[in-house]
Amino acid sequence: MTLRATLLIATLGLALNTLAEDPIANPAIDMEGHLRIAAEAAKHRQSRRLTEDEFLGMMREEGTIVLDARSRDKYAELHIAGAINLPFPDITVASLNQLLPDRSTRVLIYCNNNFFNAENAFPSKIARSSLNVSTYITLYDYGYRNVYELGPLLDARTTHIPFEGTTRSTLGAAPQDGAGVPQRSK
């Protein structure tokens, strides 16, 4: 028997053993694998978080893709100018191969939790469930390693990052305190 055949049999044996231990087995869902890749992606992500100015600089460079993984409706309302939309539930092998066939493409991501004072377009999520985290882990798992994330929480009314969408004109000026400092909406 060849080494390859032996390894295949051993792998199948382990998989069947795992399925036998799980009373509701589903080989298409792998929580242990997800947690393992999430930990690996978290380490990779540490050096991939960008300031507003770094994000602006990179998004202007040729070959860079700004990816918005929010819903189509939220994307239509307001998104970073030039961003492409691939809603998180639609991220699959096929959609990524179509949209980003070169896994070395530089991809910039952002989410709801990067902007305030535009709550309809960017409704806040709890920090542990921010879309940036899920999107980063997923892209990493699919083999994309040239991914960068907008780091700070920015006022959508005063950021230098340009927006477009159906509600762009309604942003207006940010409410300010007595010292002229923009205030986050409550």
GUBA-60468 format. One line per field, with one value per residue: residue in one letter; residue number from 1; x, z, y of N, C-alpha, C in turn. Coordinates in Angstrom, 1 decimal. Layout:
BEGIN
residu	a|...
num	NUM|...
n_east	X|...
n_up	Z|...
n_north	Y|...
ca_east	X|...
ca_up	Z|...
ca_north	Y|...
c_east	X|...
c_up	Z|...
c_north	Y|...
REM end
This chain:
BEGIN
residu	m|t|l|r|a|t|l|l|i|a|t|l|g|l|a|l|n|t|l|a|e|d|p|i|a|n|p|a|i|d|m|e|g|h|l|r|i|a|a|e|a|a|k|h|r|q|s|r|r|l|t|e|d|e|f|l|g|m|m|r|e|e|g|t|i|v|l|d|a|r|s|r|d|k|y|a|e|l|h|i|a|g|a|i|n|l|p|f|p|d|i|t|v|a|s|l|n|q|l|l|p|d|r|s|t|r|v|l|i|y|c|n|n|n|f|f|n|a|e|n|a|f|p|s|k|i|a|r|s|s|l|n|v|s|t|y|i|t|l|y|d|y|g|y|r|n|v|y|e|l|g|p|l|l|d|a|r|t|t|h|i|p|f|e|g|t|t|r|s|t|l|g|a|a|p|q|d|g|a|g|v|p|q|r|s|k
num	1|2|3|4|5|6|7|8|9|10|11|12|13|14|15|16|17|18|19|20|21|22|23|24|25|26|27|28|29|30|31|32|33|34|35|36|37|38|39|40|41|42|43|44|45|46|47|48|49|50|51|52|53|54|55|56|57|58|59|60|61|62|63|64|65|66|67|68|69|70|71|72|73|74|75|76|77|78|79|80|81|82|83|84|85|86|87|88|89|90|91|92|93|94|95|96|97|98|99|100|101|102|103|104|105|106|107|108|109|110|111|112|113|114|115|116|117|118|119|120|121|122|123|124|125|126|127|128|129|130|131|132|133|134|135|136|137|138|139|140|141|142|143|144|145|146|147|148|149|150|151|152|153|154|155|156|157|158|159|160|161|162|163|164|165|166|167|168|169|170|171|172|173|174|175|176|177|178|179|180|181|182|183|184|185|186
n_east	0.9|0.5|2.0|0.4|-2.2|-2.4|-2.3|-4.7|-6.6|-6.2|-6.9|-9.6|-10.5|-10.1|-11.9|-14.4|-14.4|-14.6|-17.1|-18.6|-18.5|-19.9|-23.2|-24.8|-23.7|-22.0|-20.2|-19.8|-19.6|-17.3|-16.4|-14.2|-12.1|-12.6|-12.2|-9.5|-8.4|-9.3|-7.8|-5.2|-5.6|-6.1|-3.6|-2.2|-3.6|-2.9|-0.9|-2.1|-3.9|-5.2|-4.6|-6.7|-5.5|-3.5|-5.2|-6.6|-4.4|-3.6|-6.0|-6.1|-4.1|-3.1|-4.7|-5.6|-8.3|-11.3|-13.3|-16.6|-18.5|-21.0|-24.7|-26.5|-28.4|-27.5|-25.1|-25.9|-27.1|-24.9|-21.5|-17.9|-16.4|-15.9|-15.8|-16.3|-19.1|-19.7|-21.7|-21.5|-22.8|-22.8|-20.2|-18.3|-16.5|-16.8|-17.8|-15.7|-13.7|-14.6|-14.8|-12.3|-10.0|-7.2|-5.4|-3.5|-4.1|-4.4|-6.6|-8.8|-10.7|-13.7|-16.2|-19.5|-18.8|-16.8|-17.7|-19.5|-22.4|-23.9|-26.0|-28.1|-27.0|-24.7|-25.2|-24.4|-22.7|-22.2|-18.9|-17.5|-18.7|-18.3|-18.3|-15.9|-14.2|-15.3|-15.2|-12.4|-11.3|-12.6|-11.7|-9.0|-9.1|-9.9|-7.6|-6.6|-4.1|-3.3|-4.7|-6.1|-7.3|-9.5|-8.9|-9.7|-12.5|-14.6|-15.9|-18.5|-19.3|-17.2|-14.8|-12.0|-12.3|-13.8|-17.3|-20.0|-23.4|-26.9|-27.7|-25.7|-25.8|-27.2|-25.6|-24.5|-23.3|-21.3|-22.7|-21.6|-19.6|-19.3|-16.7|-16.3|-15.8|-16.4|-19.2|-20.2|-23.1|-25.9
n_up	0.0|-0.8|0.5|0.3|0.1|2.6|4.3|3.4|4.2|7.0|7.5|6.8|8.7|11.1|10.6|10.4|13.0|14.5|13.6|14.6|17.3|17.6|18.1|16.4|13.8|11.2|8.4|6.9|8.5|10.7|13.6|15.4|13.5|12.6|14.9|15.2|12.9|13.2|15.4|14.3|12.3|13.8|14.9|12.6|11.8|13.6|12.7|10.6|10.8|10.1|10.2|9.7|7.8|6.7|5.5|3.7|2.0|1.0|-0.3|-2.5|-4.1|-7.1|-8.1|-5.6|-3.7|-2.2|0.1|0.9|3.1|4.1|4.1|0.9|1.0|3.0|2.0|-0.4|0.7|2.0|1.4|1.4|-1.1|-4.2|-3.2|-3.4|-3.2|-1.4|0.2|3.4|3.9|1.3|0.7|-0.8|-2.2|-5.0|-5.4|-4.4|-6.1|-8.5|-8.0|-6.7|-8.0|-7.8|-5.1|-4.0|-4.2|-2.9|-0.3|1.3|4.2|5.9|8.3|9.9|12.5|12.2|11.9|13.1|13.6|11.4|11.7|10.4|8.0|9.0|11.4|14.7|16.0|18.5|19.9|19.8|17.8|15.5|12.0|10.7|12.0|11.5|8.7|8.1|9.2|7.6|5.0|5.4|5.9|3.4|2.0|1.5|2.1|2.0|3.3|4.8|7.5|8.3|11.2|13.3|15.0|13.4|12.8|10.6|9.5|9.5|8.7|6.5|4.7|1.7|0.8|-0.9|-2.1|-1.5|0.8|1.2|1.0|3.2|5.5|6.6|9.0|11.8|15.1|17.7|20.7|23.3|22.8|20.2|19.4|17.6|18.4|19.3|18.2|20.3
n_north	-1.2|2.2|5.3|7.4|6.2|5.0|7.3|8.4|6.5|6.6|9.2|9.2|7.4|8.8|10.9|9.6|8.5|10.9|11.8|9.8|10.3|12.7|13.4|14.8|15.0|16.8|17.0|19.3|21.4|22.9|23.6|23.4|23.6|26.2|27.8|27.3|28.4|31.0|31.9|31.8|33.7|36.0|36.6|37.2|39.5|41.5|43.2|44.4|46.4|49.5|53.1|56.0|57.7|55.9|54.0|55.6|56.3|53.8|52.9|54.4|53.4|51.7|48.7|48.0|46.8|47.8|46.4|45.9|44.3|44.4|44.3|44.5|46.5|48.3|49.0|50.3|52.5|54.0|54.0|53.5|55.4|53.9|51.4|47.9|45.7|42.8|41.0|39.5|37.0|36.0|35.3|33.0|30.2|30.3|33.0|34.6|33.7|34.8|37.5|38.2|36.9|36.6|35.8|37.3|39.9|43.2|43.8|45.9|46.3|47.3|48.1|48.3|49.1|51.0|53.5|56.3|58.5|58.0|56.2|54.8|53.7|52.6|50.7|50.0|47.1|44.7|44.7|42.2|40.9|42.3|43.1|43.3|41.5|39.0|39.0|39.4|37.0|35.1|35.8|35.3|32.5|31.6|31.9|34.5|36.7|39.3|41.3|44.1|46.1|48.8|50.5|52.5|54.1|56.2|59.5|59.7|62.1|63.8|62.5|62.0|60.1|59.3|59.1|57.5|57.0|56.6|58.1|59.9|62.7|63.5|63.4|65.8|68.2|67.2|66.9|69.1|69.6|72.2|73.0|72.7|70.1|67.2|65.1|61.8|60.2|59.3
ca_east	0.0|1.3|1.9|-0.8|-3.4|-2.3|-2.8|-6.2|-7.4|-6.1|-7.7|-11.0|-10.8|-10.3|-13.1|-15.5|-14.4|-15.1|-18.5|-19.3|-18.5|-20.8|-24.5|-25.4|-22.5|-22.1|-18.9|-19.7|-19.5|-16.1|-16.2|-12.8|-11.2|-12.9|-11.5|-8.1|-8.0|-9.5|-6.6|-4.1|-5.9|-6.0|-2.2|-1.9|-4.4|-2.4|-0.1|-2.8|-4.9|-4.7|-5.1|-7.5|-4.5|-3.0|-6.3|-6.8|-3.3|-3.7|-7.2|-5.8|-3.1|-3.6|-4.7|-6.2|-9.8|-11.9|-14.4|-17.7|-19.2|-22.4|-25.8|-26.7|-29.2|-26.7|-24.1|-26.6|-27.3|-23.7|-20.3|-16.7|-16.4|-15.1|-15.8|-17.2|-20.0|-19.9|-22.3|-20.8|-23.4|-22.5|-18.8|-18.1|-15.4|-17.2|-17.9|-14.3|-12.9|-15.1|-14.5|-10.9|-9.3|-5.8|-5.4|-2.4|-4.6|-4.5|-8.0|-9.0|-12.0|-14.2|-17.5|-20.4|-18.2|-15.8|-18.2|-20.7|-23.1|-24.6|-26.5|-28.9|-26.2|-23.7|-25.7|-23.4|-22.8|-21.3|-17.5|-17.1|-19.4|-18.1|-18.2|-14.5|-13.6|-15.7|-14.7|-11.0|-11.1|-13.1|-10.8|-7.8|-9.4|-10.0|-6.3|-6.2|-3.2|-2.9|-5.9|-5.9|-8.6|-9.6|-8.9|-10.4|-13.9|-14.5|-17.2|-18.9|-19.5|-15.9|-13.7|-11.5|-12.6|-15.0|-18.5|-21.1|-24.6|-28.2|-27.8|-24.5|-26.1|-27.9|-24.7|-24.4|-22.2|-21.4|-23.0|-20.3|-19.8|-19.0|-15.4|-16.2|-15.4|-17.6|-19.7|-20.8|-24.6|-26.2
ca_up	0.0|-0.9|1.7|0.1|0.4|4.0|4.8|3.1|5.1|8.4|7.6|6.8|10.0|12.0|10.3|10.9|14.5|15.0|13.3|15.5|18.6|17.5|17.8|15.3|12.9|9.9|7.9|6.2|9.6|11.4|14.7|15.8|12.4|12.6|16.0|15.0|11.9|13.8|16.3|13.4|11.6|14.8|15.0|11.3|11.7|14.5|12.0|9.4|11.1|9.5|10.6|8.7|6.7|6.0|4.7|2.5|1.1|0.3|-1.1|-3.8|-4.9|-8.2|-7.7|-4.3|-3.7|-0.9|0.1|1.9|3.3|4.7|3.2|-0.2|1.3|3.8|1.0|-1.3|1.5|2.2|1.5|1.0|-2.5|-5.0|-2.6|-4.0|-2.2|-1.4|1.5|4.1|3.6|-0.1|0.5|-1.1|-3.1|-6.3|-5.4|-4.3|-7.4|-9.5|-7.6|-6.3|-8.4|-7.4|-3.7|-3.5|-4.3|-1.6|0.0|2.5|4.7|6.9|8.7|10.7|13.7|12.0|11.7|13.8|13.1|10.2|12.3|9.5|7.1|9.8|12.7|15.5|16.5|19.7|19.4|19.5|16.6|14.4|10.7|10.3|12.6|10.7|7.3|8.1|9.5|6.5|3.9|5.7|5.7|2.0|1.5|1.2|3.2|1.8|3.7|5.8|8.1|8.9|12.6|14.2|15.0|12.8|12.6|9.2|9.0|9.5|8.2|5.2|3.8|0.9|0.8|-1.9|-1.8|-1.5|1.9|1.3|1.2|4.5|6.6|7.2|9.9|13.1|16.3|18.4|22.1|23.4|22.4|18.8|19.2|17.1|19.4|18.8|18.5|21.4
ca_north	0.0|3.5|6.2|8.3|5.4|4.8|8.5|8.6|5.6|7.1|10.5|8.8|6.8|9.9|11.7|8.7|8.5|12.2|11.8|8.9|11.0|13.8|12.9|15.6|15.2|17.4|17.2|20.6|22.4|22.5|24.6|23.3|24.2|27.7|28.4|27.2|29.4|32.3|32.2|32.1|35.0|37.1|36.9|37.9|40.8|42.5|44.2|44.7|47.4|50.8|54.4|56.6|58.2|54.8|53.5|56.5|56.1|52.4|52.8|55.2|52.7|50.9|47.3|47.8|46.6|48.1|45.4|46.2|43.0|44.7|44.0|45.3|47.7|49.2|49.4|51.3|53.8|54.7|53.2|54.2|55.6|53.0|50.0|46.8|45.0|41.3|40.7|38.4|35.7|35.6|35.0|31.6|29.9|30.8|34.5|35.1|33.4|35.7|38.9|38.4|35.6|36.6|35.8|38.2|41.2|43.9|44.0|46.7|46.0|48.2|47.7|49.2|49.6|51.9|54.8|56.8|59.6|57.5|55.0|54.0|53.0|51.9|50.4|49.4|45.8|44.5|44.6|40.8|40.5|43.3|42.4|43.3|40.3|37.8|39.1|39.1|35.6|34.4|36.0|34.6|31.1|31.3|32.1|35.9|37.2|40.7|42.0|45.2|46.5|50.1|50.3|53.4|54.5|57.6|60.2|59.7|63.4|64.5|61.7|62.3|59.0|59.7|58.2|57.6|56.2|57.3|59.0|60.7|64.2|63.7|63.4|67.1|68.4|66.5|67.7|69.4|70.1|73.6|73.3|72.4|68.7|66.3|64.2|60.6|60.2|58.3
c_east	0.9|1.1|0.7|-2.1|-3.5|-2.8|-4.2|-7.0|-7.3|-6.9|-9.2|-11.4|-11.0|-11.6|-14.3|-15.6|-15.0|-16.6|-19.3|-19.4|-19.6|-22.2|-25.2|-24.3|-22.9|-20.7|-18.7|-19.6|-18.3|-15.8|-14.7|-11.8|-11.4|-12.1|-10.0|-7.6|-8.3|-8.3|-5.4|-4.4|-5.8|-4.5|-1.7|-2.4|-3.7|-1.6|-0.8|-3.9|-4.4|-5.4|-6.0|-6.6|-3.9|-4.0|-6.5|-5.6|-3.3|-4.8|-7.0|-4.8|-3.7|-3.6|-5.3|-7.7|-10.3|-13.2|-15.4|-18.5|-20.6|-23.4|-25.8|-27.4|-28.3|-25.6|-24.7|-26.8|-26.0|-22.5|-19.1|-16.7|-15.4|-15.2|-16.7|-17.9|-20.0|-20.4|-21.7|-21.5|-23.1|-21.0|-18.7|-16.9|-15.7|-17.2|-16.6|-13.5|-13.3|-14.6|-13.0|-10.1|-7.8|-5.8|-4.4|-2.9|-4.7|-6.0|-8.0|-10.5|-12.4|-15.6|-18.3|-19.7|-17.0|-16.3|-19.4|-21.2|-23.7|-25.2|-27.4|-28.1|-25.1|-24.2|-24.6|-23.7|-22.0|-19.9|-17.1|-17.6|-19.2|-17.8|-16.7|-13.8|-14.0|-15.2|-13.2|-10.7|-11.5|-12.1|-9.5|-8.0|-9.4|-8.6|-5.8|-5.4|-2.8|-4.1|-5.5|-7.2|-8.5|-9.8|-9.8|-11.9|-13.9|-15.9|-17.4|-19.0|-18.2|-14.7|-13.3|-11.8|-13.9|-16.1|-19.3|-22.2|-25.8|-28.4|-26.6|-24.8|-26.7|-26.9|-24.6|-23.2|-22.4|-21.9|-21.7|-20.6|-19.4|-17.6|-15.2|-15.8|-16.6|-17.9|-20.4|-22.3|-24.9|-27.2
c_up	0.0|0.4|1.5|0.5|1.9|4.7|4.6|4.0|6.5|8.5|7.6|8.1|11.0|11.8|10.7|12.4|15.1|14.7|14.2|16.9|18.7|17.2|16.7|14.3|11.6|9.4|7.2|7.2|10.5|12.4|15.1|14.8|12.4|13.7|15.8|14.0|12.4|14.7|15.4|12.7|12.5|14.9|13.7|11.3|12.6|13.8|10.7|9.6|10.8|10.2|9.5|7.5|6.0|5.1|3.5|1.5|0.3|-0.6|-2.5|-4.7|-5.9|-7.7|-6.4|-4.4|-2.3|-0.9|1.2|2.0|4.0|3.7|2.0|0.1|2.1|2.9|0.1|-0.5|1.6|2.2|1.1|-0.6|-3.2|-4.4|-3.4|-2.9|-2.5|0.0|2.1|3.9|2.2|-0.3|0.4|-2.0|-4.5|-6.4|-5.3|-5.5|-8.5|-9.2|-7.4|-6.7|-8.0|-5.9|-3.1|-3.6|-2.9|-1.4|1.3|2.9|5.7|7.3|9.4|11.8|13.5|11.9|12.6|13.2|11.7|10.6|11.3|8.6|7.8|11.2|13.5|15.9|17.7|19.2|19.0|18.2|15.4|13.1|10.2|10.8|11.7|9.3|7.2|8.3|8.2|5.3|4.1|5.5|4.3|1.3|1.1|2.4|3.1|2.1|4.9|6.2|8.6|10.4|13.4|14.0|14.5|12.7|11.1|8.7|8.9|8.9|6.8|4.2|3.0|0.8|-0.5|-1.5|-1.7|-0.4|2.1|1.6|2.5|5.7|7.3|8.1|11.2|14.2|17.1|19.9|22.1|22.9|20.9|18.4|18.7|18.2|18.7|19.2|19.5|20.8
c_north	1.2|4.3|7.0|7.5|5.2|6.1|8.8|7.8|6.1|8.3|10.1|8.2|7.8|10.6|10.9|8.6|9.8|12.3|10.9|9.5|12.1|13.3|13.6|16.0|15.9|17.7|18.6|21.7|22.0|23.6|24.6|23.9|25.7|28.3|28.4|28.3|30.8|32.8|32.6|33.5|36.2|37.5|37.7|39.3|41.9|43.6|44.7|45.7|48.7|52.0|54.9|57.0|57.0|54.1|54.3|56.4|54.8|52.3|53.5|54.5|51.8|49.4|46.9|47.7|47.0|47.3|45.8|44.9|43.2|44.3|44.9|46.6|48.7|49.8|50.5|52.6|54.6|53.8|54.0|54.2|54.6|51.6|49.1|46.1|43.5|41.0|39.5|37.1|35.1|35.3|33.5|31.4|30.6|32.4|35.1|34.9|34.4|37.1|39.2|37.1|35.5|36.8|36.8|39.7|41.9|44.2|44.8|46.5|47.1|47.6|48.7|49.9|50.5|53.4|55.1|58.0|59.3|56.2|54.1|53.1|52.1|51.6|49.6|48.0|45.7|44.2|43.2|40.3|41.4|42.5|42.4|42.0|39.1|37.8|38.8|37.6|34.8|34.5|35.2|33.1|30.7|31.6|33.5|36.4|38.6|41.6|43.0|45.7|48.0|49.9|51.2|53.5|55.9|58.2|60.3|61.1|64.2|63.8|62.2|61.2|59.4|58.7|58.5|56.7|57.2|58.3|59.9|62.2|64.5|63.7|64.7|67.2|67.7|67.4|67.9|69.8|71.6|74.0|73.0|71.0|67.9|65.3|63.0|60.6|59.1|57.3
REM end
